[in-house]
Amino acid sequence: MSANPYPLGLRLAGRRVVVVGGGAVATRRVPALLDAGADVVLVAPGLTPALHAHVDAGRLHWAPRRFAPADLDGAWLVQVAVDDPLAAASVSAAAAERRIFCVRADDRSAATAWTPAVTRHGPVTVAVLGGGDPRRAMSVRDAVRDLLTVRTGLAAAGRDTTPGGTVAGRVALVGAGPGDPELITVKGWRLLTEADVVVADRLVPGLLLDELRPDVELVDASKIPYGPSRAQEEINRILVDRALAGKVVVRLKGGDPYVFGRGGEELLACAEAGVPVTVVPGVTSAVAVPAVAGVPVTHRAVAHEFTVVSGHLAPDSPASLVQWPALAGLRGTLVVLMGLKNLAAITATLTAHGRDPATPVAVIQEGTTGAQRTLRSTLGAVAADVVEAGLRPPAIVVIGDVVGALDV
């Protein structure tokens, strides 16, 4: 009798899916469930910062405790993302009693469903099962992806070695783009397929993490604005230590590594330790997010310049390096990143130094993703409008006449 799995494409939109565990495995699996529209319930005493961000944004429900069998009532699927065999077995037993398919990260042989290796190209999703061998599934998946992208030479070409024959570690600073997983560069994606370790920020596209090999170490270096963060020195140490141990390390950063991304600090730390670094530029949200919202940062006869500025410090902060009065005198486009918290102070400063309060403004939340929201207002009213609309970070603020340049 054949023991081959029966492949299905689960339509989970609006259906309850329970994920047990709040660590790295859950961080990798949850984005794909959310992308499928599932009603995700996360059961775990604690969460990674990236999962906390999903909770804070209202994308999923969190039960901050240990699993109870009643958590599966009404569920269509359960994913066990814990490494405790006894705890995982208890979830499996509860699922079996309710005839709910159960995916287990700790023991594929004890699972009633397997998570395939997946690659996505627009409306096409390819899922590969390797007969219980994740590496075989990943290898076939990658070959299929190469064919779909009509590109060659993307497979890993082997590991470099030192003159002594030991494996040479290295670090790649990769810009993941503004949110849409398809906006990562081909080189950035290739390096992800070669990585042993991925150190990822909160703003990287979650579906990229879902496509990592199962043996990749995922380090969640989330930097949630004005919330918990891992010290930059600790991130630097992780990059250096893993590379010196012979690992291929990818530092995956939202947008571009150098645009307010501290990529330069990470490169200097690696250089000081003698670790080779490859820098892969990313599509920066400063340009891409306005573009997908219908706002060009420049437009003929409207704006011949655009300025990108960080708004994470208030204009009157002694630590701020931004000359806000000078920016108020510019005629071009002003793009403010990380400025939502200080938006009222920023707009007041600009108007106080001569910028017209009637200047058009657009605020785009979570640009290039399925959760994108766009608010259009004026410089004098936008701060109050943002509060009323309930917009939250990450968001890009675009100030200038280009906001209405493509209106038809």
N, C-alpha and C positions, 0 to 999 in steps of 0.2 A: 504493500500500500504506500503510495507516495506521501512524503512528509513535506513536500514543497508548500510554501506559503501561498495563499490566494491573494493576489494584489487587488487593492481597492483604492479609489480616491475618495476620501471622506469629506463630505460637505458638512462642515461644522458650524456654519454661520448661525449664531443665536443659540447654539447647543452647549450645554454645560460640559466643560472639560476640567478635570481636577489634576493639578500638578502638586505632588508631594515633595517638598524640598525647596530650599531657597538659596542654593549655592550656585557654583559655576555651571553645572549641567542644566539646571532650570533656567539660568540666564541665557543659555544657548538655545533652549527649546521653546521658551515662551514666545519670542517674536514671531515664529512661524505659526503658532496657534492663533495669535492675535491677528496676523495677516489673513488667516482663514476665517476670521470673524467669530471665533469661538468665544463663548462666555466663560472665561478662564477664572477658576477659583484656585488660589495658591495657598497651600496649607504648610506652614513652617514657622518655627519659633522666631527665626530671624531671616533677613533677606540681604542680598548684595545691594549696593547702592543703585545699580542699574535696574533691578527689580523694584526697588523702592520708588524709582522715578516713574515706572509704569503705574504703580499704586497711586502715587500722588496725582498723576494725570487722569485717574479714573478709568484706566484701560482694563483693569482687572480687579478682582476682589481678593483680599488677603485675610486669612484666618491665622492670627499670630499665636499658634499653639501646635502641639503634636497632633498627628492624624487620629481621627476617630472614624469607625466604619460608616457612621451616618453621613460623613462628608460625601460619600458616593451616591447618596440618594438622588435620583434624577440625572445622574451623569451618563454621558454617552461614551466617554473614554477617560482613562486615568494614565498619567505618566508619573512613574516613580523615579525621582531624581535624588535619591539618597544612597549613601554607600554602606549603610547598616543592613546586613542581610536579614536580620530578624525583623527590623522595622519594615523592610521592603516586602518580606514574606507575609506580614500581617495585612499589608495593602492588597497584595495579590489574592489572599484568601477572601477578603471582603469583596473584591471585584468579581471573583469567581462565583460567590454566592449570589451576586446580583446580575451575573452574565454580562459583565462589562469588560471590554477588551482592556488589557493592561500592558503598557510598555515599561520595561524595567532597564534602567541604566546599569544596574549592578550585575545582572544575570540574564543574558538573552535567552538561555535555555529554559528559564522559569517563566518567561514572558508569554503572553498570548498574542502579542502583536509586536512587530519590530518597526523601528524608525528607519526609513531608507536613507541612503545618501542622495541628496537632492541638488539639482541645479535648475535655475529659473531663467527663462529668456522671454520677457514679455508675458503673453498669455500661455506660453508653453512651460509646463513643469515636467521634468524628468526625474523619476524616482527609481533608484537601483537597489535591489536586495542581492547580497552576495552569498546567499546560502548560510547566513550566520557569521560570515567573515567580514567585518567592517572595512578592512583594508582592501579586500577584493572589490567591495561595493564602491568605495571611494575611487579606486583606480579606474573602474569602468565608467563611473560618473564623470570623472575628469576627461576621459577620452571622448565621451559623448559631448561634453561641454566644448571641447576643442572643435569638434565637427560643427556644432551649432554656431559657434562664433566665426567659423570659416577662417580660422587662424592656425598657424603651425608654430611649433617651437615653444609652446607655453609650458610643457611638462618640465618638472625639475630635472636639471642636468647633472645631478649628483652633488656630493658635498666636496668643498675645497678642503685640502689638508695642508698642514704646515710642513716645512722641510723634514721635521722629525716623524711625520706620518700620523700625527694626531689630527683629529677633526678641528677645523678652524671655525670658531663661532663668529657671528656677525650680527649687526643690528640694522634694520631698515625702518626709517621714519616714513610712514605711509599715510598720506591724506586720503580719508575714506569718502570725502565729498560731503554735501550738505544734508543728506538724509536718505535719499533714494539709493538703494543698494546698487542700482545699475550705473550710477554716476562715479563709481570708483574707476580709476584708470586700469587698463589691461595689465600694466606692469605691477600696479599695486595688488590686483587680484592674483597675479602669478606668484608674487612673493608670499601672499597669504597661503597659497597651496603648498609652499615649501616650508612654512614656519613650524618650529617645534614649540615656540612660546609666542602667544599673542597678548600684549598688554594694551587693553582697550579702554577708551574713555566712554562716558555715558552717551555722548552724542553720535557715536558711530552707528551705522545702520545695523539693527539687530539681526537681520536676515543674513548678513555676511558671517556672523558668528555661528549661525545655524549650519553653515556649510563647511566648517572646519573639520579636519580629521578628528576622530574620537580620542586619539592619544595626545592631541595638542593641549598644552597647559594654557588655560585662559586666566589671565590676571586682570581682575576688574579694578581699573584705576580711575573709576568714575569721579568726576569733579562736578558735583551738583552745585549750581550757584547758591552761595550763601548757606550751604548745608555741609554735611560731612564730606571730607576729602582726604585723600592720602597725600602725605607731604611729598613735594616734588623731589626732595632728596631720597625718599624711599623708592620712588619710581626710577630715578637714576640708578640707584643701587641694584634694583632688580634687573634692569637692562644690562648693566655691566656684569653682574654675577652670572646671569644665565649665558651671556655670550662667552665669557671666560671659561665656562664649563663646556664649551663646544656646541652650544645651541644656536639655531637660527631664530632670531628674535625679531618679531614685527611689532613696532609701536604704532598701533592703529589709532589715528586721531581724526575727529570730526573736521570737515573742511580741509584746510591746508595745514601742514605741520608748523608753518612759520607765522601764519596770520593769527596773532594772539593765542598761539598754541604752545608756547614754551619749547618748541622743537629745538631752537638754538641752544637752550640750556642742556637738553638731553644730548645733543651732538657734542657739546664741549665736555660733558662728563665722560662720554664714551671715548673721545679723543684723548683725554687725560689718562685713561686706563689702557690705551693702546688698542681699542676695539674698533674695527673698521665699520663705517656707517654709510648706508645708501639712503639718499633722500628722494622720496617719490612725491612730487607735488600733487596736491589735491584740488578739486573744484571748490573754490571758496564760496561760502554762503553769502558773502558780501555782494557778489555779482549774480550768483546762480539763483538765490531765493527771490530777489526782486524780479529776475527775468521770468521765472515760472509763474509769478503773480501778475504778469503783464506790465511790469515797470522796467524799462531800460535805464541803466544808470547814466547813460549818455544818449543824446538824440540830436540829430542835425538841427541847428537853429534854436535849440532849446537849452542844451548843456554841453559845454566843451570841456568839462572837468568833473571828476568826482573824487571825493575824499572819504576814506574809511577810517573811523575812529572808534576807540573803545569807550563805552560809557559805564564801565563797572565802578568807576569812582565818580563821585559827585563833582560838578564844576568847581566848587569851593574847597575841595579837599586839598590839603597841603601836599599830598602824595601824587596828585594828578599832574601829568606832563602835557596835557592838552591845552592849547591856547584857544579856549572857546570864544572869546571876543573876536579873535582874528577869523575864526570859522564863520561867525555871524556876518562878516563882510563879504564872503564869497558869493558868487552868483550861481555856481554850479550845484551839483548834487552832493548831499551829505548822507552817508550811510553809517548808522550807529549800530555797533554790535554790543551785546551784553548791557544794554542801556535801559531796560524796562523799569528796573527798580528806581533809577534816578531820572526817569523821563520828565517828570514835572520840573525838576531843577534844571535839566538841560534845556527844555523849551523856554523856560522863563529867562535863562541866561542869554539864549540866542535872540529872543525878542527884545530884551533889555539893551542889547548892543546892535540893534538895527535891522534884524531879520523880520520881514513882514509877517505878522500873525496869521495872515490869510494864505501863507505859503502852503501848498498841498503836502500832505504827509501820508505815507502808507506804512502800516505795521503788519508784518507777516509772521505768524506763529507757525513753527514746525514746517517750514517751507520744503517743498519737493516730496513730502510724505502724504499719506492718506489722511492725516490729521490736520493738514494745512488750513489755516484761517487767515483771512485778509481783512483789515479794517482800513478805511480811507477817511481822512479827516483833514484838519488844518493845524498849523503849528500852535495856534492859540488854544485849540480845543482838544488836541489829541490825548493829552495826559488824562483828562477826565473821561474821554471816550474809551480809552483802554481799560480803565477801572470798571466802567459800567459794563463793558463787553466781557469782562473776566478773562482777558488775555493774560498769558503767563509765558515765562521763558521756556525754551529758547525762541527768541523773536528778533527780527531785523526791523529797524526803523529807517525809512527812506524819506529824506526831506528835500523837496525841490519840485520844480515845474515838470520834471520828467514823470512824476506820478500820474499825470493825466495825458501824457504825450501820445499814448496808443488808444485812448478812448475813442470809440467810433459811435 
